[in-house]
């Protein structure tokens, strides 16, 4: 799916794009279909509002009108606040219904109050000049330039208030889709239920390897805020899901796993935003730290069963206790032999000892007084980790 970032970010200055990735909107609501209203603070702490409205373009495609209360937004220029809202819209999947082949045009609407004040000042000065000419006895037709200026400005003001036919038809269609009465705006929470949250799937195919393999995936969120459903593997990279689509917590987790390596490292001189990541391989030395971090974040899961429609998916919990040890235990094969072995302890040295007829050698997982069968763990990794 082509995102708004891929469609429209070339219109913004590189410095505004960099600033936008660090801005997080404080509040995002959808007042109506095709509209997004966001409140966010600029670098100086001033709170601004950004309004996005998607509508049909009479020249073909869609047009995205943006209104921003920042100084650049009032002047009709692309700014970092608008770019930050576009990133948040992509993260939440609010305007994800645009087809791939549909072109989208960004229109930064300037503030009309400044223009109307300028027009009023010009018209008042023009009327004062007209009164002066009439007072001096000069006929009005002798100043055709003044008359032409007044009519052209009045005509332009009237054109602004009139809506074209396609806009009226779009409003009628919106009324059919939207509810008849609306008492409040639709608020969107912090959980992005449409795109899901970032999780990491423990790859069972790496059980015989000395490395621990993790696969990034997306999982939907239920009403209580817990991951549910089937994990969908994803690819993180410029040509797939870009690094800017993730929120601050997800970017922090990705940075801890992949590392923000500089140009002289073994990553080929690529930054974290430029790399393509579809699988994370953790060494035995760093796996304990990274797996514990993912468990603390609640982002590590094992393949749920059944695969098609799992009922509940519980993130894995890190066990910080003593490690489990493998032990071999010899046990008698029948009760009579066991009873004979117990009686042998009471016999003297001169009497003949009775040995059990059969014995079994069993392997167990032992930790202190705890005992677990080898069939109990869901996964045993050669790197030294157990999944119960």
N, C-alpha and C positions, 0 to 999 in steps of 0.2 A: 504494500500500500504506500503510495506517495504521500508524504506528510507535508504540512504547511511549511516546515523548515526547509525541506528540499525544494519546494515551489517558490518561496518568497524571500528566503534569507539572503539571496544575492542582491536585494534592493537596499540592504542595510550596510552601514559602515562597519568595517571589521572591529573597530573598538566598541561599537554598540553591541555587536554580536557577542563579544567577550564579556561585556558587562551584563548582558541579558542572562547568561548562564549562571550567574551568581545571584540573580534576583528571584525571590520566591513570592508569588502573590499571597496576600493575607486573606483574601476572600474572593471566591469565584462563584457566580450565580448565573443562571440562564433565565432571564425575565420572560422570554418567549422563544418560539421555534426559530432557530437560525441566529440567535443573539447570545452573546457572552459578555458579561460585565464583570470586571475584575478591579480590585483595590490593592495597590501595592505602593511601597515606599521607595523613593529615589535614594541616591547616595547621600544626600544631605539630610535625610530623615523626613522629608516632606511627603505627605500622602497624596497620591494621585489616582484618578480613575481612568480606566480604559474600556471603551465599548466597541465590540466587534459585531458587525451585522452582515450576514451572508445573504445575498439575493441574486436573482437572475440578471445577467447582463444582456441588454438588448442587442448588443453586437455579437453575442455568442459566449457561451461559458458562464462562469459565475464571477461576481464582483464582491470583494470583501472590503466593506467600508469600516474605517477605524477612526475613532474620536478619542483624543487623549488630552488631559488637562495640563500636561507638562508644557513648558515654553516651546519646545520643538514641535510637540503635537498640535498646539494652537496655531503654529505657523504652517502646518501642513507638511512637516518633514518627518521621515521615519526616525524613530528614536528607540532607545534600549528598552523602554517600558513596553512598547508595542511588541517588540521581539520577544520579551520575557513572557508575555501573555500568549503569544503564538506557540512557544515551547510548552507552556502549561496545557494549552488546548490539545496539542499532540499527545502529551502524556496521559491525559484523561480520555482521549478519544471522543471529544465532544462533536467535532465536525468531520468525523471519519466516513460519512456517507457520500463524499464526493468521489465520483468515478475517476479512474486512472487517466482516461483520455480527456477529461474536462479541464480546460484551462481556467486558472483563477487569477484575477487581477486585484492587486492591492491598491486601495484608494484612501489616502490619508486626508480626511476632511478637515479643513482649517476651521477655526472658530469664526462663526458668522457675526458675532457681536461687534468685533473690531471693524469688519467690513460695513456693517449697518451704521455704526457710528460715523465712519468716514463718509458714507453716502449722505447721511443726514447733514453733516457739516457742509459738504459740498452743495447740497440742495438749498440749505439755508442761506449760504453765501450767494448762490445764484439768484434766489428770490430777492435778496436785498439789493443786488445789482439791478434787477428788473424794476424794482420799485423806484430806485434812484433814476433810472432812465425815464420812467413815466413821469416822475416829479419834474424832471428837467424839460419835459415836453418832447422827448425823442420817442418816436413810435416804436412799438415792440418789434415790428417786422424788420426794422433797421439793424437789429442784432440777431441774424439768423443762426450764428454759431452758438449763442447762448440758448436759444430755443431748441436747437437740435441736441444739445448736450442734455438738457432737462428731459426731453422725451426719450432719449436712448437710455438714460439711467433709470427712469421710471419703468421703461419696458423691461429692462434686465431684472429689476426687482420683482416685477410681476411674474417673470418666467421662473424665478426661484420658488415661488409659492405653488406653482402648478406642477402636478405629478403626471408622468406619462401613463399611457394605457397599460403597459406591462406591469408597472408598479401597482396600479389599482387592482389588476387581476391577481397579482401575487398576494395582496392584502386580503382579497376575498378567499383565496385558497387557505391562507393562514387561519382565518376565522373558522373555516370548516374543520380544520385539523385540531386547533386548540380548544380547550374546554370553554364553555360559555361564560362561566364566572370564575374568577381567580382572585383569591383573597390575599395571597402572598406569593413571593417568588420561589422558584424551585432552587433550594440550596444543595450544593454538591459537597459531600464530605471529603475527608482526606484520602479515603480508600478509593482507588481507581478500579471499580468493579468491572469496567468494560475491558481494560487491558490486563488486569491482574497484577500481582505483585511478583517481584523477582525472587525466585527460589533456586536452590542448587540440588540436583538429583545425584545421589551417590551411585556411580556406575558399577553394577555387579560384575561386568566383564573384566574389571581390573582386579579380581580377587587373587589371581595367580601372579600378579605383578607386584614389584616392590614399591610401586607408586600408587597413590590414591587418586582416582580420576573423578572429577566433578563436572557435571553438565549443566550450564545455566538454562533455566526454563521459566515460563510464566505459568502462574496458577491463579484461577479466579478466587474471589473473596466472597464468603457467605455474609449473611446479615450480622453475625456476631463478630466479624472481623478475622476469622480464621481461614486458612487456605483450604479449598475444597475442590473436588473434581480431579481431572486428569492433568498432570503436568505436561506442558507443551514446550519441547526444546526450542531454543532460539539461538541466533547467531548475532553477536555484538560486533558491529563494525560500521565503517562509513557507508558501505553498500547495502547494509541490512538495517538493524536497529542501532542507531547512532548513540554515542555515549551521553548526549544531551537529553535523551528521552527519559532518563532515570532521575528519580528525585535525589535529594541530598544524602539520605541514608543509604540508598542503593549504590550511589557513586562512591561513597566511603567504603562500603564492603568490597566493591570491585577493585578499588585502589589498593586495599589491603591484600587481596588475593593476587592480583596481577602485578602490583608494584608500579609506582610512577617512576619508571626508569629514564635516565637521561640519554643523550645521544651516544655516549661512549660505552654503553652496555651491550649485552648480547641480544637486544631486541631490534637490531638493525637501525638504530637511530630514530625509531618511531615513538611518538608520544602515546599516551594511553588512549587519546581520542582517535588516533589514526590506526590503531591496531585492530585486527579482526580476531575475535575470541569466540570459539565454539566449544572448547573443552579446557579445563584447568587440571594440570597434573601436579600433585603435591608430593614432595619428597618425604621420606620417612622422618626426617628431622623437623620439618616445618608442618607436617600434617597434624600433629597433636595440637599445635597452637591455632592453626587455621580452622580445624574442625570444631575445636572448643569455641572459637569466636562465632562461627556460623550457628552452632547450637544455641549460644547465648542470644543471638539475634533472632532465632526461630526461623531460619532460612534453609535448613538442611533436612531433606526428606529422602526416604527410600521408596522404591517403586511400590505404590499401593496396590492392593489386591481387592477385588478383581480389577484388571487393567481398564476395562471399558467403562465401568460405572462404580468407582470406589465409593463406599458409604462415608467414611471419615478418613481424613489424612492428618496424622499427628506428626509435627516436626520432631526430629530426633533430639534427645536430651543427652548431654555429655555427663558421663559418670566419672567424677574426679576421685573415686576411691582407689584402693589398691588394685594392681593389675591381676588379671586372671592367669593361672598357671595350668599347664597341661600335666596330668598325672596318670599313671598306670596303676590299676588296682587289681589284684588277684583275688578272685572269689570262688568258693566251692560251687560245683555244678549242681548239687542236690542237697536236700535237707539231712539225709542220713550221714553224708560225709561231713557236713557242718557240725552235726551233733557229735560225731566221732572226734573231730578236731577239738571240740570243747572238752570232751572227756579226756583227751590226751594230756591236757594241762594238769589233771589231777593224778595221773599215773606216775609211778616211781620210775627211776631210770632202768631198773632191771626188767620191767614189764614191756611187752611188745607194743609199739605205737601203731595205730591204725590210720592210714592215709586216706583222704577222700578219693573216690573213684574218678571224679571229673573235676576240673577247675576251669574258670574262664578269666581271660585277661581283658579288662575293660578300660577304655580311656575316658577321663572325665576332666571337666574344668573345675579347678579348686581355687577358692579364695577364702582363706581362714577356715571358718566352719561351714561355708557355703559350698554346695555341690550342684553342678549343672551338667546335663548330658550334652554330648557333642551335637545332637540333633536340635537342641534348644535355640542356638543362635540362628538368625535369619541369614547372616552373611559372616564369613570369616575371611578377613583380608590377610594376605601374606605379609603386608607391611606391619602387622601387629595390632589390628583393631578388630573388635567384635561388634556386630549389630544385633541386638536382641529385639 
